[in-house]
Amino acid sequence: MTKPLVAVFSGAGVSTDSGIPDYRGPNGLWRRDPEAEKLVTYEYYMADPEIRRRSWQMRRKNHALKAEPNAAHRAVAELERSGIPVRVITQNVDGLHQLAGMPERKVLELHGSARSVVCTGCRARGPMEEVLARVDDGEEDPACLECGGILKSATVMFGQRLDPVVLGEAMAISKACTVFVAVGSSLQVQPAAGLVGVAADNGAHLIIVNAEPTPYDDFAHEVVREPIGTALPRLLRGLHARG
């Protein structure tokens, strides 16, 4: 019997047990505090060196890069290691799915990665930790070492579009999967949330794991309101047993 292709669509709720708050969501810090939102808004960031200076200081003080995967991340990686085809589509930028053991090529980061930086000029990329070390050494607005251009976190800022290649791959997985598990996401941020509808329209068994109601609950075969750290491992073990 053909094994199911499981797509795991993960939002901020997957990482809260790792100590990472929801910054980007509809009720997250970036939405509640206009001044904080400027630090991650592309137009402001590119136009104002003071915004960039404050943004680098914010990232320097952010402990998200020191976060460790939790039970939910590990459960996804364990399902993949069991032999069931798994693909992760994540709204998170923390890289914790990969740290838990998911192969890099099987994780699509819709909003990019906070563990890397990218030059807005020549598109050169590098590790975030190396640039933060330069900030520690006194560079308030570190420039690209390749071309002198403006560096930014390799995340999708407000005012930027999602990478069309990554979004296209996520769309293809959503159409092809047998099971689609949406976990820890309010499913209100488009176009990412629309992937849930794509999966449902193409016959996937839709499971939603979230503390609060979502716009897609009525389309789901299963809706789970229990804490993610216990509910997701149990749910994925059940998929392994059925697979």
C-alpha positions as CSV (number, residue, x, y, z in Angstrom):
1,M,0.0,0.0,0.0
2,T,1.3,3.5,-0.9
3,K,2.3,5.5,2.2
4,P,0.6,8.8,2.7
5,L,2.4,12.0,2.0
6,V,2.0,14.1,5.1
7,A,2.3,17.9,4.9
8,V,2.8,19.7,8.2
9,F,1.9,23.4,8.1
10,S,3.4,25.0,11.2
11,G,2.8,28.4,12.8
12,A,4.1,30.3,15.8
13,G,2.2,28.0,18.2
14,V,4.6,25.2,17.5
15,S,7.5,27.2,18.8
16,T,6.0,28.8,21.9
17,D,7.1,25.8,24.1
18,S,10.6,26.6,23.0
19,G,10.2,30.1,24.5
20,I,9.7,32.0,21.2
21,P,6.7,34.3,21.3
22,D,4.4,35.1,18.4
23,Y,5.8,38.3,17.0
24,R,4.3,38.3,13.5
25,G,0.7,37.1,14.0
26,P,-2.4,39.2,14.0
27,N,-2.0,39.9,17.7
28,G,1.8,39.7,17.8
29,L,4.2,42.4,18.9
30,W,4.9,43.7,15.4
31,R,1.2,44.4,15.0
32,R,0.5,45.8,18.4
33,D,3.5,48.2,18.6
34,P,3.9,50.5,15.5
35,E,7.4,51.5,16.5
36,A,8.5,47.9,16.9
37,E,6.8,47.0,13.6
38,K,9.0,49.6,11.8
39,L,12.0,47.6,12.7
40,V,10.7,44.7,10.5
41,T,9.1,46.8,7.8
42,Y,11.1,46.8,4.5
43,E,10.4,50.4,3.5
44,Y,11.5,51.9,6.8
45,Y,14.4,49.5,7.2
46,M,15.9,50.4,3.8
47,A,15.3,54.2,4.2
48,D,16.5,54.9,7.7
49,P,20.0,53.9,9.2
50,E,18.6,54.5,12.7
51,I,15.8,51.9,12.1
52,R,18.5,49.5,10.9
53,R,20.7,50.2,14.0
54,R,17.7,49.6,16.3
55,S,16.8,46.5,14.3
56,W,20.3,45.0,14.8
57,Q,20.2,45.7,18.5
58,M,16.8,44.0,18.7
59,R,18.2,40.9,17.0
60,R,21.3,41.0,19.2
61,K,19.1,40.9,22.3
62,N,16.7,38.3,20.9
63,H,17.4,34.9,22.4
64,A,15.5,33.0,19.7
65,L,18.7,31.8,18.1
66,K,19.5,29.9,21.3
67,A,16.1,28.2,21.4
68,E,15.9,24.4,21.3
69,P,13.4,22.2,19.5
70,N,10.4,21.0,21.6
71,A,8.3,17.9,21.6
72,A,6.3,19.0,18.6
73,H,9.3,19.6,16.4
74,R,10.8,16.3,17.5
75,A,7.6,14.5,16.7
76,V,7.6,15.8,13.1
77,A,11.2,14.7,12.6
78,E,10.5,11.3,14.2
79,L,7.6,10.7,11.7
80,E,9.9,11.5,8.8
81,R,12.5,9.1,10.1
82,S,9.9,6.4,10.4
83,G,9.7,6.2,6.6
84,I,6.5,8.1,6.0
85,P,7.0,10.9,3.4
86,V,6.8,14.2,5.3
87,R,7.1,17.8,4.1
88,V,7.1,20.8,6.4
89,I,5.7,24.1,5.3
90,T,6.4,26.6,8.1
91,Q,5.5,30.2,8.8
92,N,8.2,30.2,11.4
93,V,11.7,31.6,10.9
94,D,13.5,29.9,13.8
95,G,14.9,26.9,12.0
96,L,13.8,24.5,14.9
97,H,12.3,21.9,12.5
98,Q,15.7,21.4,11.0
99,L,17.5,21.4,14.4
100,A,15.0,18.7,15.5
101,G,16.2,16.5,12.6
102,M,14.1,17.3,9.6
103,P,16.3,17.4,6.4
104,E,16.7,20.9,5.1
105,R,15.4,20.0,1.7
106,K,12.1,18.8,3.2
107,V,11.4,22.1,5.0
108,L,9.9,25.1,3.2
109,E,10.3,28.4,5.1
110,L,7.6,30.7,3.8
111,H,8.8,33.7,5.8
112,G,12.5,33.0,5.4
113,S,15.1,32.3,8.1
114,A,16.2,34.4,11.1
115,R,19.4,32.3,11.2
116,S,20.8,33.9,8.0
117,V,21.3,37.4,6.6
118,V,21.0,38.5,3.0
119,C,22.4,41.5,1.1
120,T,19.7,43.6,-0.4
121,G,22.2,44.5,-3.2
122,C,24.1,41.5,-4.4
123,R,22.0,38.9,-2.6
124,A,25.0,37.3,-0.9
125,R,23.9,35.3,2.1
126,G,25.7,34.4,5.4
127,P,25.1,33.3,9.0
128,M,23.3,35.7,11.3
129,E,25.7,34.9,14.1
130,E,28.6,36.3,12.2
131,V,26.9,39.6,11.6
132,L,25.7,39.8,15.2
133,A,29.3,39.3,16.2
134,R,30.2,42.4,14.1
135,V,27.4,44.3,15.9
136,D,28.9,43.2,19.2
137,D,32.3,44.6,18.0
138,G,30.7,48.0,17.5
139,E,29.3,48.0,13.9
140,E,25.9,49.6,14.3
141,D,24.7,49.0,10.8
142,P,27.0,46.3,9.3
143,A,27.3,46.4,5.5
144,C,27.7,43.5,3.1
145,L,31.4,42.5,3.0
146,E,31.0,41.6,-0.7
147,C,29.5,44.8,-2.2
148,G,29.0,47.2,0.7
149,G,25.2,46.9,0.4
150,I,22.6,46.9,3.1
151,L,22.3,43.7,5.0
152,K,19.0,42.4,6.5
153,S,17.8,39.3,8.2
154,A,16.9,36.7,5.6
155,T,13.2,36.9,6.7
156,V,10.3,38.3,4.8
157,M,9.7,41.7,6.3
158,F,6.4,43.5,6.2
159,G,6.1,45.0,2.8
160,Q,7.9,42.2,1.1
161,R,6.3,39.4,-0.9
162,L,6.8,35.8,-0.2
163,D,9.4,34.1,-2.4
164,P,7.4,32.9,-5.4
165,V,9.5,29.8,-5.8
166,V,9.0,28.7,-2.2
167,L,5.3,29.5,-2.4
168,G,5.0,27.5,-5.6
169,E,6.6,24.5,-4.0
170,A,4.3,24.8,-1.0
171,M,1.3,24.9,-3.4
172,A,2.5,21.8,-5.1
173,I,2.9,19.9,-1.8
174,S,-0.5,21.1,-0.7
175,K,-2.1,19.7,-3.9
176,A,-0.3,16.4,-3.7
177,C,-0.5,15.5,0.0
178,T,-2.7,12.8,1.5
179,V,-2.8,14.3,4.9
180,F,-2.5,18.0,5.8
181,V,-1.8,18.9,9.4
182,A,-2.1,22.6,10.2
183,V,-0.7,23.2,13.6
184,G,-0.2,26.3,15.8
185,S,-1.4,28.8,13.2
186,S,-4.4,31.2,13.3
187,L,-4.7,30.6,9.5
188,Q,-5.5,34.2,9.0
189,V,-2.4,35.4,7.2
190,Q,-2.6,35.1,3.4
191,P,-1.5,33.8,1.0
192,A,0.1,31.2,3.3
193,A,-3.2,30.2,5.0
194,G,-4.8,29.6,1.6
195,L,-2.7,26.5,1.3
196,V,-5.1,24.8,3.8
197,G,-7.9,25.4,1.3
198,V,-5.8,24.1,-1.6
199,A,-5.1,20.8,0.3
200,A,-8.8,20.4,1.3
201,D,-9.9,21.1,-2.3
202,N,-7.6,18.4,-3.6
203,G,-8.9,15.7,-1.2
204,A,-6.4,15.8,1.6
205,H,-7.4,14.6,5.1
206,L,-7.3,18.0,6.9
207,I,-6.4,18.1,10.6
208,I,-6.2,21.4,12.5
209,V,-4.4,21.6,15.8
210,N,-4.8,25.1,17.3
211,A,-5.9,26.6,20.7
212,E,-8.4,29.0,19.1
213,P,-10.9,28.6,16.2
214,T,-9.6,29.2,12.7
215,P,-11.4,30.2,9.4
216,Y,-10.8,26.7,8.1
217,D,-12.2,24.6,11.0
218,D,-15.4,23.8,9.1
219,F,-13.4,22.2,6.3
220,A,-11.3,20.0,8.7
221,H,-11.9,16.3,9.2
222,E,-10.4,16.7,12.7
223,V,-10.0,19.8,15.0
224,V,-7.8,19.4,18.1
225,R,-7.8,22.1,20.8
226,E,-5.4,20.4,23.2
227,P,-1.9,21.7,23.9
228,I,0.4,21.2,20.9
229,G,3.3,19.7,22.8
230,T,1.2,16.7,23.8
231,A,-1.5,16.6,21.0
232,L,0.9,16.7,18.0
233,P,3.2,13.8,19.1
234,R,0.1,11.6,19.8
235,L,-1.5,12.6,16.5
236,L,1.6,11.9,14.5
237,R,2.2,8.5,16.2
238,G,-1.4,7.6,15.1
239,L,-0.5,8.5,11.5
240,H,2.5,6.3,11.7
241,A,0.5,3.4,13.1
242,R,-2.1,3.8,10.2
243,G,0.6,4.4,7.6
